[in-house]
Amino acid sequence: MKRAILALALIAGLAHAASAETVRIAKQYGVSYLPLIIMQEEKLLEAEGKARGLDLTSEFLTISNGGTINDALISGNLEFASGGVGPMLTIWGKTRNNLKVRGVATLNAMPIWLNTSNPKVQTLHDFTDADRIALPAVKVTIQAVVLEMAAAQELGIKNFDKYDHLTTSLGHPDAQTAMMSFKSEIDAHFTSAPFMYEELADKRIHRVLDSYAVLGGPHTFNAVWATAAYHDSHPQVYAAFIAALDRAQKLISADPKKAAELYIRNEKSKIPTDRLVDIISKPENEWTMQPKRVMQFAHFMHQTGALSTDPADWKELFFPEIYAGGGN
């Protein structure tokens, strides 16, 4: 009798496991993905799913660049993708007539900095063919787009790609290690928090470019996006994701120390907690789900041919669930 009861319990457990819906979410490296890391560590999607009668299991995948993430989304190996504005706009433009990928929400408004170990380079104009600028992926990432925007401001739109040949694709951790070794051909790194702050702690490293200066103020750095098919066919899962992301954002504001501890645990980071709390709390780093200056990126990418269609409004780029919060 006991064996029969145990067998039934095992079967029930297996059936429950089989019925759980897995939601695959891609993130990348850096503090800018903190809301997703909190969702992962605190199992917020599972909690919000349960509140809606759903049995969800989240699977977070760390992928080093937006281009690879977009490939995974298109091939059906992800439900939610995340990355910089550049890759989000790229896939929006490419799928407007089929998968219709759009933004779910933003993760933040944060600056990205171009740092260098070359004392001769004080401005973009000082870079030579001997220099190499590491960024997550050439041409498509937000770093690559901001570099082109800066070149266009300096040299005119016809010369927007002036520095593209100096860029090389490398994930932030590896790029930081390469530049900080002072032995690699990589002597510049277009990066984000916490890497940009850690690099500048070394007096041999200095900043060449600040994206906020290029854009004229705070802008969205990272966003989350999904296909229209998933948005339309899984409304409750989508709602759970939005609610979970909102909870994560609020936790960062309410308890930055806990947020920092969750990041350090998840990333196995050696950065001191108090230093990370300082980074998270810096005025330039805003934790928000609402877009900022995304249209400047879109207009520029259309102007340079990277985007075939120029959106008339930011709402074309995002699903309706975040419209009420406003954007620009």
C-alpha beads as a LAMMPS data file, in Angstrom:
LAMMPS data file: protein, C-alpha beads

328 atoms
327 bonds

1 atom types
1 bond types

-500.0 500.0 xlo xhi
-500.0 500.0 ylo yhi
-500.0 500.0 zlo zhi

Masses

1 110.0

Atoms # bond

1 1 1 0.000 0.000 0.000
2 1 1 2.790 2.391 0.951
3 1 1 4.610 1.586 -2.285
4 1 1 1.449 2.321 -4.257
5 1 1 1.018 5.666 -2.491
6 1 1 4.683 6.544 -3.130
7 1 1 4.337 5.560 -6.764
8 1 1 1.245 7.735 -7.164
9 1 1 3.033 10.639 -5.469
10 1 1 5.998 10.227 -7.817
11 1 1 3.731 10.131 -10.860
12 1 1 1.911 13.227 -9.629
13 1 1 5.217 14.997 -9.098
14 1 1 6.398 14.121 -12.579
15 1 1 3.119 15.268 -14.073
16 1 1 3.418 18.575 -12.216
17 1 1 6.979 19.035 -13.460
18 1 1 5.894 18.235 -17.000
19 1 1 3.073 20.757 -16.808
20 1 1 5.320 23.601 -15.666
21 1 1 5.918 26.089 -18.457
22 1 1 9.529 27.147 -18.952
23 1 1 10.141 30.785 -19.847
24 1 1 13.599 31.351 -21.323
25 1 1 15.076 34.793 -20.792
26 1 1 18.403 36.033 -22.154
27 1 1 20.571 38.540 -20.340
28 1 1 24.117 39.788 -20.762
29 1 1 26.956 40.900 -18.511
30 1 1 26.926 43.912 -16.230
31 1 1 24.997 45.791 -13.573
32 1 1 22.572 47.086 -16.199
33 1 1 20.912 43.649 -16.169
34 1 1 20.291 43.911 -12.424
35 1 1 16.462 43.838 -12.734
36 1 1 16.636 40.502 -14.556
37 1 1 19.169 39.155 -12.062
38 1 1 16.808 40.048 -9.217
39 1 1 13.954 38.348 -11.050
40 1 1 16.124 35.255 -11.329
41 1 1 17.433 35.212 -7.759
42 1 1 14.103 36.039 -6.115
43 1 1 12.058 33.854 -8.501
44 1 1 9.727 36.764 -9.137
45 1 1 8.353 35.421 -12.416
46 1 1 7.387 32.177 -10.699
47 1 1 5.663 34.152 -7.925
48 1 1 3.761 36.391 -10.327
49 1 1 2.822 33.388 -12.417
50 1 1 1.463 31.590 -9.364
51 1 1 -0.644 34.630 -8.494
52 1 1 -2.251 34.224 -11.911
53 1 1 -2.763 30.474 -11.626
54 1 1 0.277 29.646 -13.767
55 1 1 3.020 27.128 -13.069
56 1 1 6.109 28.847 -14.481
57 1 1 9.800 28.048 -14.408
58 1 1 12.231 30.721 -15.530
59 1 1 15.483 29.855 -17.270
60 1 1 18.003 32.685 -17.553
61 1 1 20.693 32.408 -20.208
62 1 1 23.742 34.678 -20.244
63 1 1 24.763 35.510 -23.829
64 1 1 27.512 37.993 -24.588
65 1 1 25.949 40.070 -27.396
66 1 1 22.631 41.197 -28.792
67 1 1 23.168 39.737 -32.255
68 1 1 23.414 36.195 -30.908
69 1 1 20.432 36.831 -28.659
70 1 1 18.363 37.970 -31.646
71 1 1 19.295 34.802 -33.520
72 1 1 18.114 32.728 -30.558
73 1 1 14.808 34.619 -30.386
74 1 1 14.133 34.234 -34.099
75 1 1 14.885 30.512 -33.969
76 1 1 12.407 30.014 -31.128
77 1 1 14.981 29.292 -28.437
78 1 1 13.984 32.284 -26.278
79 1 1 10.764 33.845 -25.052
80 1 1 12.293 37.135 -23.896
81 1 1 15.472 38.723 -25.221
82 1 1 17.381 41.610 -23.693
83 1 1 20.226 43.878 -24.670
84 1 1 21.021 47.366 -25.864
85 1 1 18.744 49.620 -27.885
86 1 1 20.751 48.904 -31.056
87 1 1 19.963 45.175 -31.281
88 1 1 16.345 45.803 -30.266
89 1 1 15.852 48.309 -33.086
90 1 1 17.654 46.044 -35.531
91 1 1 15.356 43.084 -34.936
92 1 1 12.298 45.349 -34.858
93 1 1 13.204 46.582 -38.331
94 1 1 13.974 43.143 -39.732
95 1 1 10.797 41.452 -38.439
96 1 1 8.163 44.117 -39.056
97 1 1 6.488 41.986 -41.722
98 1 1 6.720 38.585 -40.030
99 1 1 7.614 37.954 -36.374
100 1 1 6.901 41.586 -35.460
101 1 1 9.339 41.781 -32.572
102 1 1 8.752 44.757 -30.279
103 1 1 10.040 46.047 -26.978
104 1 1 8.495 44.749 -23.761
105 1 1 9.997 47.384 -21.446
106 1 1 13.302 49.050 -20.711
107 1 1 15.580 47.989 -17.867
108 1 1 17.237 51.311 -17.208
109 1 1 18.593 54.618 -18.414
110 1 1 22.371 54.450 -18.011
111 1 1 25.445 55.962 -19.686
112 1 1 28.090 53.931 -21.470
113 1 1 31.693 55.124 -21.598
114 1 1 34.561 54.641 -23.990
115 1 1 37.705 54.196 -21.873
116 1 1 41.296 53.812 -23.042
117 1 1 44.721 52.933 -21.722
118 1 1 46.416 54.956 -24.482
119 1 1 47.584 58.295 -23.026
120 1 1 47.814 59.760 -26.542
121 1 1 44.080 59.357 -27.115
122 1 1 42.113 62.192 -25.558
123 1 1 39.358 62.474 -28.192
124 1 1 38.005 60.250 -30.950
125 1 1 40.141 62.139 -33.440
126 1 1 43.276 60.840 -31.693
127 1 1 42.580 57.188 -32.479
128 1 1 44.845 55.691 -35.171
129 1 1 44.920 52.416 -37.064
130 1 1 47.147 51.037 -34.311
131 1 1 44.307 51.248 -31.768
132 1 1 41.618 48.650 -31.128
133 1 1 38.278 49.354 -29.461
134 1 1 36.560 46.379 -27.836
135 1 1 32.757 46.278 -27.617
136 1 1 30.217 43.424 -27.375
137 1 1 29.603 43.195 -31.130
138 1 1 30.632 45.379 -34.056
139 1 1 28.049 47.475 -35.926
140 1 1 24.900 46.335 -34.074
141 1 1 25.370 46.962 -30.347
142 1 1 24.436 50.213 -28.651
143 1 1 28.149 50.892 -28.129
144 1 1 28.757 50.575 -31.864
145 1 1 25.807 52.867 -32.652
146 1 1 26.901 55.535 -30.150
147 1 1 30.421 55.437 -31.598
148 1 1 28.939 56.097 -35.044
149 1 1 26.740 58.880 -33.691
150 1 1 29.788 60.546 -32.148
151 1 1 31.732 60.197 -35.397
152 1 1 28.831 61.775 -37.325
153 1 1 28.728 64.695 -34.899
154 1 1 32.464 65.209 -35.280
155 1 1 32.940 64.561 -39.006
156 1 1 29.494 64.714 -40.595
157 1 1 26.966 61.988 -41.341
158 1 1 28.877 60.761 -44.423
159 1 1 31.749 59.760 -42.132
160 1 1 29.633 58.053 -39.474
161 1 1 31.580 54.787 -39.841
162 1 1 35.016 56.445 -39.592
163 1 1 36.042 54.384 -36.545
164 1 1 34.193 51.138 -37.258
165 1 1 37.333 49.416 -38.575
166 1 1 38.975 49.895 -35.176
167 1 1 36.263 47.955 -33.322
168 1 1 36.426 44.304 -32.379
169 1 1 33.796 42.042 -30.802
170 1 1 34.587 40.978 -27.256
171 1 1 32.459 40.444 -24.148
172 1 1 32.884 43.017 -21.404
173 1 1 34.769 40.810 -18.887
174 1 1 37.297 39.661 -21.499
175 1 1 37.630 43.158 -22.960
176 1 1 38.324 44.629 -19.552
177 1 1 40.964 41.993 -18.834
178 1 1 42.618 42.591 -22.205
179 1 1 42.805 46.368 -21.872
180 1 1 43.892 46.281 -18.246
181 1 1 46.732 43.889 -19.050
182 1 1 48.446 46.683 -21.038
183 1 1 49.886 43.918 -23.240
184 1 1 47.000 43.361 -25.634
185 1 1 46.284 45.136 -28.920
186 1 1 43.008 46.126 -27.217
187 1 1 43.723 49.559 -25.770
188 1 1 40.150 50.888 -25.586
189 1 1 36.883 49.496 -24.274
190 1 1 33.394 50.870 -24.941
191 1 1 31.627 49.507 -21.914
192 1 1 29.052 49.846 -19.166
193 1 1 28.701 49.553 -15.395
194 1 1 30.369 48.157 -13.372
195 1 1 33.252 47.674 -15.823
196 1 1 33.601 51.339 -16.781
197 1 1 33.819 52.429 -13.147
198 1 1 36.281 49.670 -12.255
199 1 1 38.524 50.585 -15.176
200 1 1 38.664 54.251 -14.232
201 1 1 39.742 53.317 -10.713
202 1 1 43.143 52.682 -12.350
203 1 1 44.829 56.051 -12.954
204 1 1 46.328 54.718 -16.191
205 1 1 42.840 54.529 -17.709
206 1 1 40.854 57.578 -18.788
207 1 1 37.515 58.266 -20.451
208 1 1 37.267 59.427 -24.052
209 1 1 33.513 59.441 -24.614
210 1 1 30.288 59.560 -22.571
211 1 1 27.096 58.474 -24.341
212 1 1 24.988 60.975 -22.366
213 1 1 27.047 63.761 -23.931
214 1 1 26.519 62.273 -27.400
215 1 1 22.743 61.876 -26.955
216 1 1 22.282 65.150 -25.102
217 1 1 21.078 63.576 -21.859
218 1 1 19.945 60.332 -20.215
219 1 1 18.947 57.566 -22.610
220 1 1 17.744 54.000 -22.440
221 1 1 20.626 51.584 -22.344
222 1 1 18.991 48.159 -22.096
223 1 1 15.559 46.816 -22.946
224 1 1 13.647 43.548 -23.167
225 1 1 11.872 42.448 -26.343
226 1 1 9.720 39.563 -27.604
227 1 1 7.794 38.388 -30.647
228 1 1 4.205 39.447 -31.286
229 1 1 3.203 35.773 -31.462
230 1 1 4.382 35.144 -27.912
231 1 1 2.891 38.407 -26.631
232 1 1 -0.486 37.589 -28.169
233 1 1 -0.634 33.882 -27.342
234 1 1 0.643 34.088 -23.746
235 1 1 -1.057 37.166 -22.255
236 1 1 -0.945 35.885 -18.684
237 1 1 2.729 34.926 -18.859
238 1 1 3.478 38.302 -20.416
239 1 1 1.559 40.062 -17.643
240 1 1 3.477 38.043 -15.048
241 1 1 6.766 39.079 -16.645
242 1 1 5.832 42.781 -16.596
243 1 1 4.747 42.519 -12.950
244 1 1 7.914 40.660 -11.969
245 1 1 10.107 43.228 -13.710
246 1 1 8.256 46.034 -11.937
247 1 1 8.854 44.325 -8.571
248 1 1 12.547 43.977 -9.357
249 1 1 12.826 47.667 -10.265
250 1 1 11.141 48.683 -7.029
251 1 1 13.437 46.440 -4.976
252 1 1 16.497 48.203 -6.430
253 1 1 15.145 51.580 -5.337
254 1 1 13.941 50.410 -1.933
255 1 1 16.912 48.251 -0.957
256 1 1 20.043 48.837 -3.089
257 1 1 22.155 46.858 -0.616
258 1 1 20.056 43.737 -1.103
259 1 1 20.083 44.327 -4.858
260 1 1 23.888 44.544 -4.773
261 1 1 24.157 41.332 -2.757
262 1 1 21.925 39.496 -5.223
263 1 1 24.067 40.708 -8.125
264 1 1 27.314 39.644 -6.451
265 1 1 25.899 36.209 -5.683
266 1 1 24.528 35.697 -9.172
267 1 1 27.586 36.965 -11.042
268 1 1 30.096 35.610 -8.513
269 1 1 31.516 39.117 -8.585
270 1 1 34.414 40.207 -6.402
271 1 1 33.321 43.834 -6.336
272 1 1 32.778 45.054 -2.727
273 1 1 29.122 45.399 -1.762
274 1 1 29.411 49.031 -0.699
275 1 1 31.072 49.958 -3.972
276 1 1 28.333 48.265 -5.958
277 1 1 25.665 49.989 -3.878
278 1 1 27.312 53.281 -4.816
279 1 1 27.201 52.373 -8.527
280 1 1 23.568 51.267 -8.358
281 1 1 22.598 54.474 -6.556
282 1 1 24.492 56.947 -8.758
283 1 1 22.191 59.685 -10.133
284 1 1 23.129 58.861 -13.738
285 1 1 21.906 55.265 -13.315
286 1 1 18.116 55.240 -13.427
287 1 1 16.070 52.054 -13.005
288 1 1 13.003 52.508 -15.162
289 1 1 10.772 50.552 -17.523
290 1 1 9.998 53.637 -19.643
291 1 1 11.954 54.457 -22.842
292 1 1 14.185 57.525 -23.055
293 1 1 15.594 58.957 -26.299
294 1 1 15.041 55.705 -28.201
295 1 1 13.830 57.704 -31.194
296 1 1 17.217 59.400 -31.513
297 1 1 18.779 55.981 -31.956
298 1 1 16.078 54.937 -34.415
299 1 1 16.344 58.071 -36.557
300 1 1 20.130 57.819 -36.694
301 1 1 20.103 54.119 -37.611
302 1 1 17.597 54.846 -40.375
303 1 1 19.752 57.692 -41.622
304 1 1 22.787 55.397 -41.889
305 1 1 20.880 52.529 -43.491
306 1 1 20.996 50.225 -40.472
307 1 1 17.214 50.513 -40.125
308 1 1 15.051 50.270 -43.229
309 1 1 12.049 51.960 -41.634
310 1 1 12.044 55.136 -39.566
311 1 1 9.386 54.853 -36.830
312 1 1 7.169 57.888 -36.349
313 1 1 6.646 57.327 -32.634
314 1 1 8.279 55.312 -29.838
315 1 1 5.029 53.389 -29.365
316 1 1 5.672 51.657 -32.685
317 1 1 8.692 50.052 -31.033
318 1 1 7.037 48.726 -27.868
319 1 1 4.008 46.635 -26.931
320 1 1 1.090 48.625 -25.402
321 1 1 1.489 47.462 -21.792
322 1 1 3.964 50.250 -20.962
323 1 1 2.319 53.092 -22.866
324 1 1 0.599 54.477 -19.761
325 1 1 3.958 55.195 -18.126
326 1 1 5.040 57.503 -20.940
327 1 1 8.277 57.611 -22.876
328 1 1 10.221 59.638 -25.407

Bonds

1 1 1 2
2 1 2 3
3 1 3 4
4 1 4 5
5 1 5 6
6 1 6 7
7 1 7 8
8 1 8 9
9 1 9 10
10 1 10 11
11 1 11 12
12 1 12 13
13 1 13 14
14 1 14 15
15 1 15 16
16 1 16 17
17 1 17 18
18 1 18 19
19 1 19 20
20 1 20 21
21 1 21 22
22 1 22 23
23 1 23 24
24 1 24 25
25 1 25 26
26 1 26 27
27 1 27 28
28 1 28 29
29 1 29 30
30 1 30 31
31 1 31 32
32 1 32 33
33 1 33 34
34 1 34 35
35 1 35 36
36 1 36 37
37 1 37 38
38 1 38 39
39 1 39 40
40 1 40 41
41 1 41 42
42 1 42 43
43 1 43 44
44 1 44 45
45 1 45 46
46 1 46 47
47 1 47 48
48 1 48 49
49 1 49 50
50 1 50 51
51 1 51 52
52 1 52 53
53 1 53 54
54 1 54 55
55 1 55 56
56 1 56 57
57 1 57 58
58 1 58 59
59 1 59 60
60 1 60 61
61 1 61 62
62 1 62 63
63 1 63 64
64 1 64 65
65 1 65 66
66 1 66 67
67 1 67 68
68 1 68 69
69 1 69 70
70 1 70 71
71 1 71 72
72 1 72 73
73 1 73 74
74 1 74 75
75 1 75 76
76 1 76 77
77 1 77 78
78 1 78 79
79 1 79 80
80 1 80 81
81 1 81 82
82 1 82 83
83 1 83 84
84 1 84 85
85 1 85 86
86 1 86 87
87 1 87 88
88 1 88 89
89 1 89 90
90 1 90 91
91 1 91 92
92 1 92 93
93 1 93 94
94 1 94 95
95 1 95 96
96 1 96 97
97 1 97 98
98 1 98 99
99 1 99 100
100 1 100 101
101 1 101 102
102 1 102 103
103 1 103 104
104 1 104 105
105 1 105 106
106 1 106 107
107 1 107 108
108 1 108 109
109 1 109 110
110 1 110 111
111 1 111 112
112 1 112 113
113 1 113 114
114 1 114 115
115 1 115 116
116 1 116 117
117 1 117 118
118 1 118 119
119 1 119 120
120 1 120 121
121 1 121 122
122 1 122 123
123 1 123 124
124 1 124 125
125 1 125 126
126 1 126 127
127 1 127 128
128 1 128 129
129 1 129 130
130 1 130 131
131 1 131 132
132 1 132 133
133 1 133 134
134 1 134 135
135 1 135 136
136 1 136 137
137 1 137 138
138 1 138 139
139 1 139 140
140 1 140 141
141 1 141 142
142 1 142 143
143 1 143 144
144 1 144 145
145 1 145 146
146 1 146 147
147 1 147 148
148 1 148 149
149 1 149 150
150 1 150 151
151 1 151 152
152 1 152 153
153 1 153 154
154 1 154 155
155 1 155 156
156 1 156 157
157 1 157 158
158 1 158 159
159 1 159 160
160 1 160 161
161 1 161 162
162 1 162 163
163 1 163 164
164 1 164 165
165 1 165 166
166 1 166 167
167 1 167 168
168 1 168 169
169 1 169 170
170 1 170 171
171 1 171 172
172 1 172 173
173 1 173 174
174 1 174 175
175 1 175 176
176 1 176 177
177 1 177 178
178 1 178 179
179 1 179 180
180 1 180 181
181 1 181 182
182 1 182 183
183 1 183 184
184 1 184 185
185 1 185 186
186 1 186 187
187 1 187 188
188 1 188 189
189 1 189 190
190 1 190 191
191 1 191 192
192 1 192 193
193 1 193 194
194 1 194 195
195 1 195 196
196 1 196 197
197 1 197 198
198 1 198 199
199 1 199 200
200 1 200 201
201 1 201 202
202 1 202 203
203 1 203 204
204 1 204 205
205 1 205 206
206 1 206 207
207 1 207 208
208 1 208 209
209 1 209 210
210 1 210 211
211 1 211 212
212 1 212 213
213 1 213 214
214 1 214 215
215 1 215 216
216 1 216 217
217 1 217 218
218 1 218 219
219 1 219 220
220 1 220 221
221 1 221 222
222 1 222 223
223 1 223 224
224 1 224 225
225 1 225 226
226 1 226 227
227 1 227 228
228 1 228 229
229 1 229 230
230 1 230 231
231 1 231 232
232 1 232 233
233 1 233 234
234 1 234 235
235 1 235 236
236 1 236 237
237 1 237 238
238 1 238 239
239 1 239 240
240 1 240 241
241 1 241 242
242 1 242 243
243 1 243 244
244 1 244 245
245 1 245 246
246 1 246 247
247 1 247 248
248 1 248 249
249 1 249 250
250 1 250 251
251 1 251 252
252 1 252 253
253 1 253 254
254 1 254 255
255 1 255 256
256 1 256 257
257 1 257 258
258 1 258 259
259 1 259 260
260 1 260 261
261 1 261 262
262 1 262 263
263 1 263 264
264 1 264 265
265 1 265 266
266 1 266 267
267 1 267 268
268 1 268 269
269 1 269 270
270 1 270 271
271 1 271 272
272 1 272 273
273 1 273 274
274 1 274 275
275 1 275 276
276 1 276 277
277 1 277 278
278 1 278 279
279 1 279 280
280 1 280 281
281 1 281 282
282 1 282 283
283 1 283 284
284 1 284 285
285 1 285 286
286 1 286 287
287 1 287 288
288 1 288 289
289 1 289 290
290 1 290 291
291 1 291 292
292 1 292 293
293 1 293 294
294 1 294 295
295 1 295 296
296 1 296 297
297 1 297 298
298 1 298 299
299 1 299 300
300 1 300 301
301 1 301 302
302 1 302 303
303 1 303 304
304 1 304 305
305 1 305 306
306 1 306 307
307 1 307 308
308 1 308 309
309 1 309 310
310 1 310 311
311 1 311 312
312 1 312 313
313 1 313 314
314 1 314 315
315 1 315 316
316 1 316 317
317 1 317 318
318 1 318 319
319 1 319 320
320 1 320 321
321 1 321 322
322 1 322 323
323 1 323 324
324 1 324 325
325 1 325 326
326 1 326 327
327 1 327 328
